[in-house]
Amino acid sequence: MAAPVDLELKKAFTELQAKVIDTQQKVKLADIQIEQLNRTKKHAHLTDTEIMTLVDETNMYEGVGRMLRIAHKFHLMDLPPSIGFELSVEKEFESHVDLNML
């Protein structure tokens, strides 16, 4: 009589351990991705800070596909910032991770 209960308990415990390991791996992956996004955000901020110190008439290169095109700084500053996109991706990712962990 005690044997079937022990088998069920052992099976439930094994499933729970597998779920814990899977969740830990997902959390580790999420932490790595968030860290990468934070590094990208910091790099974009530092780049933007350095560019702001340049004179408006400074020639710079803009990446267009596989090509680089020369443009003045004030033309490039009118473009929408990529950092906003990265922040929205980060928030979306964090909310997705939170929902999946429940």
MMTF fields as JSON, N, C-alpha, C and O atoms, coordinates in Angstrom:
{
  "mmtfVersion": "1.0.0",
  "mmtfProducer": "UNKNOWN",
  "numBonds": 407,
  "numAtoms": 408,
  "numGroups": 102,
  "numChains": 1,
  "numModels": 1,
  "chainsPerModel": [1],
  "groupsPerChain": [102],
  "chainIdList": ["A"],
  "bondAtomList": [4, 2, 8, 6, 12, 10, 16, 14, 20, 18, 24, 22, 28, 26, 32, 30, 36, 34, 40, 38, 44, 42, 48, 46, 52, 50, 56, 54, 60, 58, 64, 62, 68, 66, 72, 70, 76, 74, 80, 78, 84, 82, 88, 86, 92, 90, 96, 94, 100, 98, 104, 102, 108, 106, 112, 110, 116, 114, 120, 118, 124, 122, 128, 126, 132, 130, 136, 134, 140, 138, 144, 142, 148, 146, 152, 150, 156, 154, 160, 158, 164, 162, 168, 166, 172, 170, 176, 174, 180, 178, 184, 182, 188, 186, 192, 190, 196, 194, 200, 198, 204, 202, 208, 206, 212, 210, 216, 214, 220, 218, 224, 222, 228, 226, 232, 230, 236, 234, 240, 238, 244, 242, 248, 246, 252, 250, 256, 254, 260, 258, 264, 262, 268, 266, 272, 270, 276, 274, 280, 278, 284, 282, 288, 286, 292, 290, 296, 294, 300, 298, 304, 302, 308, 306, 312, 310, 316, 314, 320, 318, 324, 322, 328, 326, 332, 330, 336, 334, 340, 338, 344, 342, 348, 346, 352, 350, 356, 354, 360, 358, 364, 362, 368, 366, 372, 370, 376, 374, 380, 378, 384, 382, 388, 386, 392, 390, 396, 394, 400, 398, 404, 402],
  "bondOrderList": [1, 1, 1, 1, 1, 1, 1, 1, 1, 1, 1, 1, 1, 1, 1, 1, 1, 1, 1, 1, 1, 1, 1, 1, 1, 1, 1, 1, 1, 1, 1, 1, 1, 1, 1, 1, 1, 1, 1, 1, 1, 1, 1, 1, 1, 1, 1, 1, 1, 1, 1, 1, 1, 1, 1, 1, 1, 1, 1, 1, 1, 1, 1, 1, 1, 1, 1, 1, 1, 1, 1, 1, 1, 1, 1, 1, 1, 1, 1, 1, 1, 1, 1, 1, 1, 1, 1, 1, 1, 1, 1, 1, 1, 1, 1, 1, 1, 1, 1, 1, 1],
  "groupList": [{"groupName": "MET", "atomNameList": ["N", "CA", "C", "O"], "elementList": ["N", "C", "C", "O"], "formalChargeList": [0, 0, 0, 0], "bondAtomList": [1, 0, 2, 1, 3, 2], "bondOrderList": [1, 1, 2], "singleLetterCode": "M", "chemCompType": "L-PEPTIDE LINKING"}, {"groupName": "ALA", "atomNameList": ["N", "CA", "C", "O"], "elementList": ["N", "C", "C", "O"], "formalChargeList": [0, 0, 0, 0], "bondAtomList": [1, 0, 2, 1, 3, 2], "bondOrderList": [1, 1, 2], "singleLetterCode": "A", "chemCompType": "L-PEPTIDE LINKING"}, {"groupName": "PRO", "atomNameList": ["N", "CA", "C", "O"], "elementList": ["N", "C", "C", "O"], "formalChargeList": [0, 0, 0, 0], "bondAtomList": [1, 0, 2, 1, 3, 2], "bondOrderList": [1, 1, 2], "singleLetterCode": "P", "chemCompType": "L-PEPTIDE LINKING"}, {"groupName": "VAL", "atomNameList": ["N", "CA", "C", "O"], "elementList": ["N", "C", "C", "O"], "formalChargeList": [0, 0, 0, 0], "bondAtomList": [1, 0, 2, 1, 3, 2], "bondOrderList": [1, 1, 2], "singleLetterCode": "V", "chemCompType": "L-PEPTIDE LINKING"}, {"groupName": "ASP", "atomNameList": ["N", "CA", "C", "O"], "elementList": ["N", "C", "C", "O"], "formalChargeList": [0, 0, 0, 0], "bondAtomList": [1, 0, 2, 1, 3, 2], "bondOrderList": [1, 1, 2], "singleLetterCode": "D", "chemCompType": "L-PEPTIDE LINKING"}, {"groupName": "LEU", "atomNameList": ["N", "CA", "C", "O"], "elementList": ["N", "C", "C", "O"], "formalChargeList": [0, 0, 0, 0], "bondAtomList": [1, 0, 2, 1, 3, 2], "bondOrderList": [1, 1, 2], "singleLetterCode": "L", "chemCompType": "L-PEPTIDE LINKING"}, {"groupName": "GLU", "atomNameList": ["N", "CA", "C", "O"], "elementList": ["N", "C", "C", "O"], "formalChargeList": [0, 0, 0, 0], "bondAtomList": [1, 0, 2, 1, 3, 2], "bondOrderList": [1, 1, 2], "singleLetterCode": "E", "chemCompType": "L-PEPTIDE LINKING"}, {"groupName": "LYS", "atomNameList": ["N", "CA", "C", "O"], "elementList": ["N", "C", "C", "O"], "formalChargeList": [0, 0, 0, 0], "bondAtomList": [1, 0, 2, 1, 3, 2], "bondOrderList": [1, 1, 2], "singleLetterCode": "K", "chemCompType": "L-PEPTIDE LINKING"}, {"groupName": "PHE", "atomNameList": ["N", "CA", "C", "O"], "elementList": ["N", "C", "C", "O"], "formalChargeList": [0, 0, 0, 0], "bondAtomList": [1, 0, 2, 1, 3, 2], "bondOrderList": [1, 1, 2], "singleLetterCode": "F", "chemCompType": "L-PEPTIDE LINKING"}, {"groupName": "THR", "atomNameList": ["N", "CA", "C", "O"], "elementList": ["N", "C", "C", "O"], "formalChargeList": [0, 0, 0, 0], "bondAtomList": [1, 0, 2, 1, 3, 2], "bondOrderList": [1, 1, 2], "singleLetterCode": "T", "chemCompType": "L-PEPTIDE LINKING"}, {"groupName": "GLN", "atomNameList": ["N", "CA", "C", "O"], "elementList": ["N", "C", "C", "O"], "formalChargeList": [0, 0, 0, 0], "bondAtomList": [1, 0, 2, 1, 3, 2], "bondOrderList": [1, 1, 2], "singleLetterCode": "Q", "chemCompType": "L-PEPTIDE LINKING"}, {"groupName": "ILE", "atomNameList": ["N", "CA", "C", "O"], "elementList": ["N", "C", "C", "O"], "formalChargeList": [0, 0, 0, 0], "bondAtomList": [1, 0, 2, 1, 3, 2], "bondOrderList": [1, 1, 2], "singleLetterCode": "I", "chemCompType": "L-PEPTIDE LINKING"}, {"groupName": "ASN", "atomNameList": ["N", "CA", "C", "O"], "elementList": ["N", "C", "C", "O"], "formalChargeList": [0, 0, 0, 0], "bondAtomList": [1, 0, 2, 1, 3, 2], "bondOrderList": [1, 1, 2], "singleLetterCode": "N", "chemCompType": "L-PEPTIDE LINKING"}, {"groupName": "ARG", "atomNameList": ["N", "CA", "C", "O"], "elementList": ["N", "C", "C", "O"], "formalChargeList": [0, 0, 0, 0], "bondAtomList": [1, 0, 2, 1, 3, 2], "bondOrderList": [1, 1, 2], "singleLetterCode": "R", "chemCompType": "L-PEPTIDE LINKING"}, {"groupName": "HIS", "atomNameList": ["N", "CA", "C", "O"], "elementList": ["N", "C", "C", "O"], "formalChargeList": [0, 0, 0, 0], "bondAtomList": [1, 0, 2, 1, 3, 2], "bondOrderList": [1, 1, 2], "singleLetterCode": "H", "chemCompType": "L-PEPTIDE LINKING"}, {"groupName": "TYR", "atomNameList": ["N", "CA", "C", "O"], "elementList": ["N", "C", "C", "O"], "formalChargeList": [0, 0, 0, 0], "bondAtomList": [1, 0, 2, 1, 3, 2], "bondOrderList": [1, 1, 2], "singleLetterCode": "Y", "chemCompType": "L-PEPTIDE LINKING"}, {"groupName": "GLY", "atomNameList": ["N", "CA", "C", "O"], "elementList": ["N", "C", "C", "O"], "formalChargeList": [0, 0, 0, 0], "bondAtomList": [1, 0, 2, 1, 3, 2], "bondOrderList": [1, 1, 2], "singleLetterCode": "G", "chemCompType": "PEPTIDE LINKING"}, {"groupName": "SER", "atomNameList": ["N", "CA", "C", "O"], "elementList": ["N", "C", "C", "O"], "formalChargeList": [0, 0, 0, 0], "bondAtomList": [1, 0, 2, 1, 3, 2], "bondOrderList": [1, 1, 2], "singleLetterCode": "S", "chemCompType": "L-PEPTIDE LINKING"}],
  "groupTypeList": [0, 1, 1, 2, 3, 4, 5, 6, 5, 7, 7, 1, 8, 9, 6, 5, 10, 1, 7, 3, 11, 4, 9, 10, 10, 7, 3, 7, 5, 1, 4, 11, 10, 11, 6, 10, 5, 12, 13, 9, 7, 7, 14, 1, 14, 5, 9, 4, 9, 6, 11, 0, 9, 5, 3, 4, 6, 9, 12, 0, 15, 6, 16, 3, 16, 13, 0, 5, 13, 11, 1, 14, 7, 8, 14, 5, 0, 4, 5, 2, 2, 17, 11, 16, 8, 6, 5, 17, 3, 6, 7, 6, 8, 6, 17, 14, 3, 4, 5, 12, 0, 5],
  "groupIdList": [1, 2, 3, 4, 5, 6, 7, 8, 9, 10, 11, 12, 13, 14, 15, 16, 17, 18, 19, 20, 21, 22, 23, 24, 25, 26, 27, 28, 29, 30, 31, 32, 33, 34, 35, 36, 37, 38, 39, 40, 41, 42, 43, 44, 45, 46, 47, 48, 49, 50, 51, 52, 53, 54, 55, 56, 57, 58, 59, 60, 61, 62, 63, 64, 65, 66, 67, 68, 69, 70, 71, 72, 73, 74, 75, 76, 77, 78, 79, 80, 81, 82, 83, 84, 85, 86, 87, 88, 89, 90, 91, 92, 93, 94, 95, 96, 97, 98, 99, 100, 101, 102],
  "secStructList": [7, 2, 2, 2, 2, 2, 2, 2, 2, 2, 2, 2, 2, 2, 2, 2, 2, 2, 2, 2, 2, 2, 2, 2, 2, 2, 2, 2, 2, 2, 2, 2, 2, 2, 2, 2, 2, 2, 2, 2, 2, 2, 2, 2, 2, 2, 2, 2, 2, 2, 2, 2, 6, 1, 7, 6, 6, 7, 3, 3, 3, 3, 3, 3, 6, 6, 3, 3, 3, 3, 3, 3, 2, 2, 2, 2, 2, 6, 1, 7, 7, 2, 2, 2, 2, 2, 2, 2, 2, 2, 2, 2, 2, 2, 2, 2, 2, 2, 2, 2, 2, 7],
  "xCoordList": [0.821, 0.0, 0.867, 0.521, 1.951, 2.837, 3.65, 4.091, 3.858, 4.674, 4.06, 4.79, 2.751, 2.193, 2.274, 2.503, 2.091, 2.191, 3.62, 3.845, 4.569, 5.963, 6.327, 7.069, 5.82, 6.092, 5.485, 6.116, 4.265, 3.61, 4.365, 4.562, 4.775, 5.516, 6.868, 7.293, 7.532, 8.821, 8.667, 9.497, 7.614, 7.361, 7.06, 7.571, 6.246, 5.913, 7.159, 7.358, 7.983, 9.222, 10.168, 10.792, 10.287, 11.143, 10.646, 11.447, 9.335, 8.755, 9.007, 9.308, 8.885, 9.122, 10.581, 10.866, 11.507, 12.929, 13.21, 13.969, 12.603, 12.793, 12.259, 12.865, 11.125, 10.533, 11.424, 11.585, 11.998, 12.894, 14.126, 14.536, 14.714, 15.909, 15.574, 16.342, 14.429, 14.002, 13.793, 14.201, 13.159, 12.919, 14.23, 14.387, 15.173, 16.475, 17.209, 17.849, 17.119, 17.759, 17.113, 17.803, 15.785, 15.083, 15.455, 15.638, 15.566, 15.936, 17.354, 17.632, 18.258, 19.642, 19.725, 20.466, 18.97, 18.94, 18.364, 18.877, 17.3, 16.697, 17.67, 17.747, 18.411, 19.402, 20.498, 20.941, 20.935, 21.964, 21.446, 22.15, 20.227, 19.658, 19.441, 19.673, 19.005, 18.823, 20.169, 20.277, 21.196, 22.535, 23.047, 23.655, 22.803, 23.216, 22.484, 23.092, 21.194, 20.431, 20.924, 20.999, 21.255, 21.789, 23.13, 23.393, 23.987, 25.269, 25.05, 25.724, 24.111, 23.807, 23.267, 23.617, 22.419, 21.857, 22.951, 22.964, 23.873, 24.981, 25.88, 26.313, 26.158, 26.999, 26.329, 26.991, 25.025, 24.303, 24.32, 24.467, 24.168, 24.187, 25.568, 25.673, 26.617, 27.975, 28.272, 28.884, 27.846, 28.047, 27.302, 27.845, 26.067, 25.272, 25.917, 25.936, 26.441, 27.106, 28.326, 28.548, 29.112, 30.294, 29.907, 30.563, 28.87, 28.441, 27.917, 28.116, 27.255, 26.704, 27.806, 27.559, 29.006, 30.093, 30.686, 31.435, 30.364, 30.908, 30.159, 29.012, 30.818, 30.204, 29.154, 29.299, 28.077, 26.987, 27.424, 26.826, 28.427, 28.857, 29.824, 30.347, 30.06, 30.984, 30.425, 29.261, 31.287, 30.875, 30.955, 31.933, 29.893, 29.833, 29.323, 28.836, 29.438, 28.954, 27.696, 27.617, 26.724, 25.468, 25.393, 25.627, 25.07, 24.935, 23.591, 22.548, 23.618, 22.398, 22.555, 23.237, 21.933, 22.12, 23.561, 24.077, 24.215, 25.629, 26.531, 27.749, 25.951, 26.683, 26.819, 25.978, 27.864, 28.034, 27.882, 28.442, 27.117, 26.867, 27.311, 27.066, 27.967, 28.449, 27.295, 26.506, 27.215, 26.161, 26.67, 27.597, 26.047, 26.388, 25.734, 24.733, 26.31, 25.816, 24.364, 23.577, 23.994, 22.633, 21.597, 20.445, 21.96, 21.028, 20.845, 19.741, 21.912, 21.835, 21.105, 20.477, 21.179, 20.518, 19.002, 18.274, 18.515, 17.077, 16.432, 15.208, 17.246, 16.723, 16.181, 16.659, 15.181, 14.661, 15.732, 16.44, 15.856, 16.914, 16.624, 15.488, 17.654, 17.493, 17.367, 16.89, 17.786, 17.737, 16.29, 16.013, 15.365, 13.957, 13.443, 12.688, 13.858, 13.477, 14.038, 13.332, 15.304, 15.931, 15.242, 15.075, 14.841, 14.158, 12.803, 12.413, 12.08, 10.773, 10.931, 10.114, 11.976, 12.231, 12.555, 12.088, 13.349, 13.718, 12.481, 12.319, 11.602, 10.397, 9.483, 8.906, 9.356, 8.521, 9.08, 8.329, 10.4, 11.04, 10.83, 10.51, 11.008, 10.841, 9.411, 9.197, 8.42, 7.034, 6.749, 5.981, 7.366, 7.187, 7.787, 7.191, 8.953, 9.605, 8.777, 8.613, 8.243, 7.432, 6.19, 5.812, 5.542, 4.341, 4.648, 3.851, 5.775, 6.113, 6.552, 6.46, 7.026, 7.498, 6.35, 6.541, 5.172, 4.032, 3.483, 2.527],
  "yCoordList": [-1.193, 0.0, 1.26, 2.245, 1.241, 2.398, 2.541, 3.644, 1.466, 1.504, 2.389, 3.198, 2.286, 3.16, 4.64, 5.479, 4.961, 6.354, 6.852, 7.977, 6.013, 6.393, 6.598, 7.526, 5.753, 5.905, 7.198, 7.905, 7.498, 8.731, 9.95, 10.935, 9.867, 10.961, 11.151, 12.278, 10.043, 10.104, 10.693, 11.498, 10.302, 10.818, 12.323, 13.089, 12.737, 14.155, 14.97, 16.067, 14.429, 15.125, 15.251, 16.297, 14.195, 14.231, 15.271, 16.018, 15.332, 16.333, 17.742, 18.651, 17.919, 19.226, 19.641, 20.804, 18.702, 19.007, 19.415, 20.353, 18.717, 19.05, 20.447, 21.212, 20.769, 22.093, 23.18, 24.249, 22.913, 23.877, 24.121, 25.267, 23.061, 23.198, 23.982, 24.848, 23.68, 24.392, 25.879, 26.733, 26.177, 27.575, 28.299, 29.455, 27.64, 28.26, 28.575, 29.62, 27.68, 27.926, 29.107, 29.928, 29.188, 30.308, 31.632, 32.641, 31.622, 32.852, 33.258, 34.443, 32.287, 32.582, 33.167, 34.122, 32.601, 33.102, 34.515, 35.382, 34.742, 36.071, 37.092, 38.219, 36.711, 37.618, 37.965, 39.112, 36.983, 37.236, 38.194, 39.122, 37.978, 38.856, 40.272, 41.241, 40.398, 41.73, 42.426, 43.629, 41.677, 42.249, 42.74, 43.806, 41.973, 42.392, 43.662, 44.563, 43.74, 44.942, 46.148, 47.255, 45.938, 47.044, 47.526, 48.728, 46.583, 46.964, 47.752, 48.753, 47.299, 47.991, 49.387, 50.35, 49.488, 50.789, 51.732, 52.904, 51.23, 52.046, 52.491, 53.643, 51.591, 51.911, 52.995, 53.933, 52.868, 53.872, 55.224, 56.259, 55.22, 56.477, 57.137, 58.344, 56.344, 56.902, 57.435, 58.494, 56.717, 57.169, 58.474, 59.408, 58.534, 59.75, 60.927, 62.039, 60.7, 61.758, 62.288, 63.497, 61.379, 61.795, 62.551, 63.529, 62.119, 62.785, 64.187, 65.108, 64.345, 65.662, 66.701, 67.899, 66.26, 67.211, 67.726, 68.703, 67.088, 67.505, 68.712, 68.968, 69.441, 70.594, 70.086, 68.996, 70.885, 70.438, 70.18, 69.342, 70.861, 70.698, 69.521, 69.318, 68.767, 67.639, 66.577, 66.187, 66.111, 65.03, 63.703, 63.414, 62.899, 61.587, 60.591, 60.974, 59.327, 58.284, 57.651, 57.349, 57.46, 56.824, 55.477, 55.384, 54.433, 53.109, 52.959, 53.135, 52.633, 52.4, 51.025, 50.887, 50.031, 48.673, 48.242, 48.221, 47.895, 47.522, 48.685, 48.53, 49.817, 50.964, 52.028, 52.118, 52.815, 53.969, 55.225, 55.338, 56.158, 57.392, 58.543, 58.534, 59.536, 60.682, 61.658, 61.914, 62.194, 63.149, 64.057, 63.711, 65.219, 66.129, 65.647, 64.93, 66.048, 65.627, 66.035, 65.248, 67.249, 67.713, 66.924, 66.848, 66.334, 65.474, 64.148, 63.606, 63.639, 62.365, 62.494, 61.539, 63.648, 63.841, 63.935, 63.761, 64.21, 64.279, 62.899, 62.782, 61.855, 60.493, 60.055, 60.506, 59.174, 58.68, 57.873, 57.081, 58.065, 57.363, 55.871, 55.461, 55.081, 53.627, 53.198, 52.098, 54.05, 53.679, 53.506, 52.664, 54.287, 54.128, 52.756, 52.137, 52.285, 50.952, 49.901, 48.964, 50.046, 49.073, 49.045, 47.977, 50.209, 50.248, 49.561, 48.839, 49.781, 49.139, 47.631, 46.881, 47.174, 45.736, 45.167, 44.083, 45.893, 45.422, 45.307, 44.304, 46.319, 46.265, 45.127, 44.426, 44.952, 43.874, 42.52, 41.617, 42.386, 41.133, 40.855, 39.729, 41.876, 41.683, 41.286, 40.417, 41.907, 41.545, 40.131, 39.404, 39.733, 38.38, 37.362, 36.313, 37.662, 36.759, 36.651, 35.551, 37.766, 37.74, 36.891, 36.141, 36.994, 36.222, 34.733, 33.907, 34.382, 32.984, 32.325, 31.104, 33.101, 32.523, 32.199, 31.472, 32.723, 32.472, 31.109, 30.757],
  "zCoordList": [0.0, 0.0, 0.0, -0.653, 0.699, 0.76, -0.516, -0.837, -1.245, -2.461, -3.548, -4.122, -3.871, -4.914, -4.549, -5.419, -3.288, -2.866, -3.048, -3.493, -2.702, -2.848, -4.318, -4.64, -5.211, -6.634, -7.181, -7.967, -6.763, -7.197, -6.664, -7.376, -5.424, -4.806, -5.495, -5.748, -5.793, -6.469, -7.87, -8.295, -8.593, -9.94, -9.881, -10.698, -8.932, -8.779, -8.437, -8.96, -7.564, -7.18, -8.362, -8.543, -9.176, -10.359, -11.349, -11.911, -11.571, -12.474, -11.95, -12.723, -10.658, -10.055, -10.208, -10.494, -10.018, -10.206, -11.655, -11.899, -12.608, -14.028, -14.318, -15.068, -13.717, -13.914, -13.312, -13.901, -12.15, -11.491, -12.356, -12.54, -12.885, -13.727, -14.989, -15.407, -15.597, -16.802, -16.515, -17.302, -15.391, -15.015, -14.743, -15.136, -14.08, -13.82, -15.117, -15.234, -16.082, -17.38, -18.095, -18.7, -18.021, -18.65, -17.996, -18.678, -16.672, -15.951, -16.303, -16.486, -16.402, -16.755, -18.158, -18.39, -19.093, -20.463, -20.5, -21.209, -19.737, -19.681, -19.104, -19.594, -18.072, -17.48, -18.477, -18.542, -19.252, -20.257, -21.315, -21.711, -21.772, -22.796, -22.273, -22.996, -21.04, -20.447, -20.299, -20.54, -19.903, -19.775, -21.134, -21.22, -22.178, -23.527, -23.951, -24.529, -23.671, -24.011, -23.219, -23.751, -21.963, -21.156, -21.7, -21.731, -22.133, -22.735, -24.023, -24.267, -24.841, -26.091, -25.805, -26.489, -24.8, -24.418, -23.943, -24.317, -23.12, -22.616, -23.769, -23.808, -24.699, -25.855, -26.703, -27.145, -26.929, -27.716, -27.019, -27.67, -25.694, -24.942, -25.016, -25.229, -24.839, -24.92, -26.319, -26.463, -27.334, -28.711, -28.952, -29.541, -28.497, -28.661, -27.936, -28.464, -26.745, -25.981, -26.733, -26.794, -27.303, -28.061, -29.326, -29.686, -29.991, -31.224, -30.928, -31.72, -29.799, -29.439, -29.226, -29.368, -28.892, -28.671, -29.982, -29.974, -31.103, -32.398, -32.948, -32.582, -33.823, -34.489, -35.472, -36.026, -35.695, -36.562, -38.005, -38.681, -38.479, -39.867, -40.044, -41.139, -39.015, -39.091, -40.027, -39.926, -40.954, -41.84, -41.095, -40.405, -41.251, -40.613, -41.641, -42.705, -41.318, -42.214, -41.635, -40.444, -42.506, -42.123, -42.821, -44.026, -42.069, -42.668, -43.338, -42.709, -44.622, -45.387, -46.037, -47.052, -45.459, -45.963, -45.784, -44.667, -46.898, -46.847, -47.217, -47.307, -47.424, -47.932, -46.837, -45.943, -46.914, -46.035, -46.875, -47.965, -46.347, -47.069, -46.178, -44.972, -46.779, -46.012, -45.803, -46.711, -44.588, -44.258, -43.145, -42.413, -43.035, -41.947, -40.657, -40.68, -39.551, -38.247, -38.037, -37.512, -38.436, -38.162, -38.953, -38.525, -40.091, -40.822, -40.091, -40.041, -39.535, -38.832, -37.499, -37.043, -36.881, -35.591, -35.743, -34.766, -36.965, -37.201, -37.282, -37.223, -37.418, -37.517, -36.169, -35.128, -36.183, -34.899, -34.172, -34.795, -32.872, -32.128, -32.019, -31.783, -32.192, -32.086, -30.627, -30.348, -29.697, -28.28, -27.823, -26.969, -28.378, -28.025, -28.399, -27.649, -29.56, -30.0, -29.058, -28.685, -28.665, -27.774, -26.416, -25.828, -25.913, -24.627, -24.713, -23.796, -25.816, -25.947, -26.06, -25.525, -26.752, -26.857, -25.479, -25.126, -24.705, -23.367, -22.478, -21.783, -22.488, -21.661, -22.097, -21.266, -23.412, -23.932, -23.512, -23.142, -23.572, -23.186, -21.706, -21.327, -20.861, -19.422, -19.092, -18.246, -19.744, -19.47, -19.955, -19.326, -21.078, -21.587, -20.628, -20.38, -20.093, -19.146, -17.888, -17.36, -17.382, -16.178, -16.373, -15.473, -17.539, -17.788, -17.9, -17.455, -18.48, -18.651, -17.36, -17.23, -16.41, -15.146, -14.197, -13.222, -14.468, -13.567, -13.703, -13.012]
}
